[in-house]
């Protein structure tokens, strides 16, 4: 199992962002698709955010970069990035985070702090395999796994324990 913070504890350095963008570019090339200027800018903003970020927050920041003004523009770019496994959507927050392992397609799980909003991406293959086995056993055609756990991170627990 791999657990990687997607929140402020994981704020990317400029060199990390550059490497991630290069990996995304190569990944898209291998898949025969283009990481356009807009898609790259959206991915860069998601990487820079250091926390789950909503489409409208991205739209506000993107306007300064490439002049995008329509929400549909952002959603098309995000859908492309999700489809090509560069970004994950955290369903319960309606927010997006960069994939922590761009070059390796995987099923992820997320632990989301209800106090600070930080998210930790987990790659637990045993969980993914167990769900696939159960789906097959039930004759259920699984299209995607979305697992989000809500609770409090260590940092928030240490600041103010629950009563």
Backbone bond lengths (Angstrom), bond angles and torsions (degrees), N, CA, C in turn:
res aa  C-N    CA-C-N  psi(-1)  N-CA   C-N-CA  omega(-1)  CA-C   N-CA-C  phi
1 X - - - 1.453 - - 1.523 108.76 -
2 X 1.303 116.45 137.58 1.455 122.90 176.50 1.514 107.56 -118.18
3 X 1.330 117.14 130.92 1.471 120.96 175.88 1.517 107.84 -121.99
4 X 1.319 116.28 125.95 1.453 121.00 -178.13 1.519 109.33 -131.91
5 X 1.346 117.72 124.59 1.457 119.21 178.51 1.518 110.69 -63.61
6 X 1.330 116.63 141.05 1.456 120.28 174.06 1.512 109.83 -110.63
7 X 1.297 117.49 0.05 1.459 121.38 -176.81 1.507 112.18 -94.54
8 X 1.330 116.76 -155.20 1.458 122.05 -174.10 1.521 111.99 -59.33
9 X 1.341 117.34 -27.91 1.457 120.28 177.52 1.519 111.06 -66.15
10 X 1.315 117.12 -12.59 1.451 121.87 -176.55 1.517 112.11 -116.72
11 X 1.318 119.20 18.99 1.460 122.09 -179.87 1.528 108.23 -52.42
12 X 1.304 116.30 125.75 1.460 121.21 -175.26 1.527 112.10 -78.75
13 X 1.334 114.55 141.55 1.461 119.62 170.48 1.515 107.66 -79.90
14 X 1.308 117.06 157.72 1.463 122.90 -178.72 1.532 110.69 -55.05
15 X 1.345 118.15 -42.27 1.471 120.19 -179.07 1.529 110.89 -66.32
16 X 1.350 117.77 -36.30 1.467 121.20 177.19 1.526 110.18 -64.96
17 X 1.324 116.32 -40.81 1.462 121.00 179.53 1.522 109.79 -63.37
18 X 1.317 116.98 -44.06 1.463 121.28 178.24 1.514 111.88 -59.73
19 X 1.329 116.31 -43.67 1.476 120.12 178.54 1.531 110.65 -65.12
20 X 1.331 117.12 -42.94 1.468 120.60 179.67 1.531 110.54 -62.34
21 X 1.319 116.97 -40.73 1.468 120.37 178.39 1.526 111.06 -65.08
22 X 1.323 116.96 -38.57 1.471 120.90 176.84 1.526 111.05 -63.93
23 X 1.345 116.55 -41.95 1.468 121.08 178.19 1.527 109.83 -63.54
24 X 1.333 117.03 -43.27 1.464 121.20 179.09 1.524 110.60 -62.46
25 X 1.315 116.22 -41.64 1.469 121.04 178.27 1.531 110.23 -60.30
26 X 1.330 116.82 -47.09 1.471 121.31 179.87 1.530 110.91 -65.14
27 X 1.321 117.25 -39.95 1.456 122.15 178.41 1.530 110.62 -60.86
28 X 1.312 116.17 -45.52 1.473 120.50 178.37 1.518 111.13 -63.82
29 X 1.324 117.03 -42.32 1.468 120.76 178.74 1.533 110.50 -59.18
30 X 1.358 116.23 -44.64 1.472 120.50 179.41 1.529 111.36 -62.37
31 X 1.332 116.34 -30.90 1.468 120.75 -179.14 1.528 112.00 -88.53
32 X 1.330 116.40 -1.44 1.460 120.71 177.45 1.516 114.09 75.55
33 X 1.326 116.90 26.49 1.458 121.71 177.94 1.523 109.06 -124.89
34 X 1.337 115.74 166.24 1.469 119.71 -177.43 1.518 111.50 -107.30
35 X 1.324 115.08 135.92 1.452 121.18 169.75 1.528 105.10 -91.07
36 X 1.331 115.95 89.03 1.466 121.53 -175.50 1.528 110.37 -65.21
37 X 1.308 115.63 170.49 1.464 121.29 178.64 1.529 110.69 -56.79
38 X 1.316 117.04 -42.79 1.460 121.80 179.70 1.527 111.28 -65.95
39 X 1.322 117.30 -48.85 1.469 121.01 179.69 1.528 110.84 -60.30
40 X 1.317 115.43 -41.86 1.471 120.41 178.90 1.524 110.57 -63.80
41 X 1.331 116.64 -41.73 1.468 120.92 179.21 1.528 110.97 -63.89
42 X 1.331 117.06 -40.85 1.466 120.70 178.00 1.521 110.09 -64.17
43 X 1.322 117.21 -46.32 1.464 120.44 178.33 1.524 110.83 -60.32
44 X 1.313 116.77 -42.63 1.464 120.81 179.07 1.526 111.07 -60.16
45 X 1.322 117.52 -42.89 1.462 121.13 179.01 1.524 111.85 -65.75
46 X 1.328 116.82 -38.51 1.467 120.06 176.89 1.523 109.49 -64.03
47 X 1.331 116.77 -43.84 1.467 120.83 177.91 1.527 111.59 -61.99
48 X 1.322 116.77 -41.77 1.468 121.57 -178.17 1.518 112.98 -68.90
49 X 1.319 117.21 -27.97 1.466 120.41 -171.39 1.518 112.96 -61.90
50 X 1.322 118.03 -38.54 1.457 120.30 -179.57 1.519 113.80 73.62
51 X 1.324 117.73 7.49 1.470 122.00 177.35 1.523 108.05 -157.08
52 X 1.328 117.00 164.89 1.470 117.91 175.78 1.528 109.33 -58.52
53 X 1.306 116.57 130.42 1.467 121.43 -172.71 1.526 110.28 -124.92
54 X 1.326 115.95 136.36 1.456 121.72 -179.64 1.519 112.13 -83.88
55 X 1.321 115.16 161.36 1.463 121.83 -177.70 1.524 111.67 -61.57
56 X 1.325 117.76 -39.55 1.466 119.41 -177.47 1.525 111.63 -72.45
57 X 1.323 117.09 -31.71 1.470 119.62 173.05 1.521 109.59 -64.87
58 X 1.324 116.24 -41.82 1.462 120.67 177.03 1.520 111.16 -63.46
59 X 1.326 115.97 -41.11 1.455 120.56 -179.63 1.524 111.03 -59.04
60 X 1.335 116.92 -43.67 1.465 121.00 178.68 1.520 112.26 -61.23
61 X 1.331 116.18 -40.71 1.462 120.35 179.93 1.524 111.59 -75.83
62 X 1.309 116.36 -34.04 1.455 120.87 -176.01 1.517 112.16 -69.98
63 X 1.303 116.88 -31.54 1.464 120.99 -179.46 1.523 110.71 -53.95
64 X 1.326 116.48 -39.93 1.463 120.80 179.39 1.530 111.60 -68.73
65 X 1.355 117.54 -32.28 1.462 121.75 -177.84 1.526 113.15 -77.62
66 X 1.324 116.35 -55.60 1.461 119.30 -171.58 1.522 113.46 -130.05
67 X 1.309 117.22 6.42 1.459 120.18 175.83 1.513 115.58 75.11
68 X 1.340 117.87 20.74 1.468 120.50 178.18 1.516 109.58 -71.67
69 X 1.312 116.46 133.08 1.445 119.52 -176.28 1.523 114.17 -122.43
70 X 1.312 118.95 -14.71 1.458 121.26 -174.53 1.532 111.26 -103.77
71 X 1.331 117.02 133.55 1.471 119.62 177.04 1.531 112.49 -55.62
72 X 1.325 117.60 -35.84 1.465 120.41 -179.66 1.530 111.11 -59.49
73 X 1.324 116.72 -32.84 1.467 121.75 178.96 1.524 110.10 -62.11
74 X 1.320 116.12 -46.21 1.468 121.41 179.61 1.523 110.06 -65.00
75 X 1.332 116.40 -46.50 1.459 119.19 -177.89 1.524 112.16 -63.22
76 X 1.325 118.11 -37.07 1.469 120.21 176.35 1.528 110.45 -63.23
77 X 1.324 116.26 -43.85 1.473 120.04 179.21 1.528 110.31 -64.62
78 X 1.334 117.22 -43.78 1.470 120.67 179.56 1.525 111.04 -64.22
79 X 1.328 117.41 -42.19 1.468 120.33 178.55 1.530 111.37 -61.58
80 X 1.335 116.34 -39.28 1.457 120.46 175.95 1.537 109.91 -62.06
81 X 1.337 116.56 -47.91 1.468 121.10 -178.08 1.532 111.73 -64.16
82 X 1.314 117.18 -34.31 1.468 121.09 176.20 1.528 109.44 -68.83
83 X 1.320 116.37 -47.59 1.469 121.07 -178.57 1.525 112.15 -59.19
84 X 1.322 116.10 -31.38 1.465 120.12 -178.18 1.518 111.88 -102.81
85 X 1.332 114.74 17.49 1.471 123.77 171.38 1.518 114.78 58.86
86 X 1.313 116.10 36.97 1.461 120.89 174.53 1.527 110.22 -97.05
87 X 1.327 116.14 -24.19 1.469 122.76 -175.04 1.525 108.22 -137.63
88 X 1.329 116.02 147.08 1.463 121.95 172.45 1.521 108.43 -111.35
89 X 1.314 116.00 147.75 1.465 121.18 173.15 1.513 107.76 -101.39
90 X 1.329 115.73 126.87 1.456 120.81 173.05 1.521 105.73 -91.50
91 X 1.316 115.05 102.54 1.462 122.52 -170.71 1.525 112.91 -56.28
92 X 1.325 117.23 -47.98 1.464 120.12 -173.43 1.523 112.69 -67.12
93 X 1.313 117.12 -21.91 1.469 121.15 179.41 1.525 111.73 -102.21
94 X 1.327 116.49 -8.49 1.459 121.63 -172.10 1.535 109.31 49.21
95 X 1.327 113.90 49.31 1.461 121.20 -176.07 1.532 108.80 -136.19
96 X 1.318 114.90 169.58 1.457 121.19 -172.59 1.520 110.26 -130.10
97 X 1.333 115.45 144.99 1.461 122.54 175.22 1.516 108.08 -134.43
98 X 1.316 115.73 150.77 1.461 120.05 176.70 1.519 109.08 -71.90
99 X 1.309 115.67 143.57 1.457 120.51 176.42 1.526 108.37 -68.02
100 X 1.327 116.00 135.80 1.463 119.32 -177.33 1.518 112.99 -79.19
101 X 1.328 116.91 -13.27 1.458 120.14 -178.61 1.525 108.86 -136.20
102 X 1.330 115.12 72.24 1.465 121.74 -172.93 1.523 114.79 -54.37
103 X 1.283 117.84 -36.51 1.454 120.01 -174.16 1.514 114.18 -83.47
104 X 1.334 118.60 -2.81 1.453 121.74 -173.72 1.521 110.67 -129.01
105 X 1.333 118.25 98.18 1.469 120.29 179.19 1.529 110.73 -57.76
106 X 1.316 116.97 137.26 1.461 121.62 -175.39 1.527 110.45 -160.09
107 X 1.320 115.12 161.57 1.455 121.28 170.67 1.523 106.27 -91.82
108 X 1.322 116.34 133.53 1.460 120.48 -177.62 1.515 110.66 -116.41
109 X 1.305 113.79 157.86 1.443 121.93 171.07 1.532 105.64 -125.40
110 X 1.329 116.37 153.97 1.461 119.90 -178.38 1.516 111.18 -128.22
111 X 1.325 115.87 137.30 1.460 122.54 169.93 1.524 105.94 -105.92
112 X 1.323 116.01 121.46 1.464 121.70 -174.23 1.519 109.66 -115.80
113 X 1.325 116.60 126.12 1.460 121.27 179.33 1.529 109.26 -79.09
114 X 1.319 116.22 125.73 1.464 121.04 -179.32 1.521 112.38 -75.80
115 X 1.344 117.21 -14.60 1.468 120.26 179.09 1.527 112.17 -89.63
116 X 1.330 117.29 -54.95 1.466 120.24 -173.36 1.530 113.29 -101.28
117 X 1.330 117.87 -14.15 1.463 120.76 178.98 1.513 114.83 84.97
118 X 1.317 118.17 -2.40 1.466 119.47 177.62 1.517 109.96 -64.79
119 X 1.316 115.02 152.96 1.459 120.86 179.52 1.517 109.35 -130.28
120 X 1.320 115.86 143.25 1.458 122.30 175.82 1.520 106.89 -116.50
121 X 1.334 115.76 124.67 1.457 120.98 177.10 1.517 108.73 -87.41
122 X 1.319 115.47 130.14 1.462 121.40 179.94 1.520 108.03 -116.83
123 X 1.323 116.05 137.94 1.474 121.42 172.12 1.517 105.22 -113.78
124 X 1.304 117.65 93.28 1.455 120.53 176.78 1.519 107.10 -113.02
125 X 1.313 115.14 99.32 1.466 120.89 -177.28 1.518 111.93 -62.12
126 X 1.337 117.49 -30.20 1.464 120.13 179.19 1.525 110.33 -63.62
127 X 1.316 117.24 -40.94 1.472 121.02 177.38 1.524 109.37 -63.70
128 X 1.318 117.03 -47.90 1.469 121.37 -178.48 1.531 110.74 -60.66
129 X 1.331 116.97 -44.28 1.472 120.48 179.48 1.526 111.41 -65.16
130 X 1.334 116.88 -41.06 1.468 120.42 -179.86 1.529 110.45 -62.09
131 X 1.315 117.32 -41.71 1.458 120.10 178.94 1.528 111.52 -67.29
132 X 1.321 116.60 -38.86 1.469 119.91 176.96 1.530 110.85 -63.63
133 X 1.338 116.20 -43.50 1.472 120.15 178.42 1.524 110.93 -60.64
134 X 1.332 116.25 -45.51 1.469 119.78 -179.79 1.533 111.12 -63.86
135 X 1.311 116.17 -39.00 1.464 120.08 178.05 1.522 110.57 -61.32
136 X 1.334 116.16 -47.85 1.461 120.74 179.65 1.530 110.66 -62.32
137 X 1.313 116.55 -42.20 1.465 122.05 -179.45 1.535 110.80 -60.26
138 X 1.316 116.42 -35.62 1.457 121.60 -178.99 1.532 112.65 -89.08
139 X 1.333 116.26 -1.88 1.456 119.86 -177.46 1.521 112.41 71.33
140 X 1.319 115.94 25.41 1.463 122.74 -177.70 1.516 109.17 -95.00
141 X 1.327 116.56 128.47 1.460 120.53 178.52 1.531 108.85 -86.30
142 X 1.313 115.75 102.89 1.467 122.51 -176.74 1.519 110.45 -78.49
143 X 1.334 117.44 125.79 1.463 120.20 178.83 1.525 111.65 -103.02
144 X 1.318 117.32 -32.14 1.468 120.00 175.32 1.511 109.82 -162.49
145 X 1.328 114.78 157.94 1.457 121.07 177.41 1.517 108.51 -110.63
146 X 1.314 115.65 128.37 1.465 120.35 176.21 1.521 106.68 -128.36
147 X 1.319 115.71 107.15 1.456 120.15 -178.77 1.522 108.18 -124.72
148 X 1.318 114.90 119.21 1.461 121.61 -180.00 1.518 108.77 -130.49
149 X 1.303 115.14 122.45 1.456 121.70 177.27 1.528 107.98 -103.30
150 X 1.321 116.17 136.84 1.469 120.07 179.54 1.514 108.37 -115.25
151 X 1.314 114.93 140.83 1.457 121.69 -179.90 1.516 109.26 178.89
152 X 1.310 115.98 -152.72 1.466 120.62 -178.69 1.520 109.92 -121.62
153 X 1.332 115.63 133.29 1.466 121.13 179.09 1.528 110.19 -73.28
154 X 1.308 116.15 166.53 1.464 121.08 -178.79 1.512 112.01 -58.90
155 X 1.315 115.86 -41.31 1.468 120.45 -178.94 1.526 110.82 -60.66
156 X 1.310 117.79 -47.24 1.472 121.23 -179.57 1.523 111.20 -68.92
157 X 1.342 117.11 -34.46 1.465 119.80 177.47 1.526 111.31 -63.63
158 X 1.330 115.62 -38.51 1.466 118.89 -178.14 1.525 111.81 -74.07
159 X 1.323 117.33 -27.03 1.473 121.16 179.43 1.521 111.10 -72.55
160 X 1.317 116.43 -43.08 1.459 120.30 -176.90 1.523 108.67 -153.12
161 X 1.332 116.94 97.90 1.463 118.80 178.28 1.519 111.72 -61.04
162 X 1.334 115.55 147.14 1.475 120.71 176.69 1.520 109.15 -66.70
163 X 1.328 116.15 142.93 1.467 120.55 179.01 1.509 111.24 -78.41
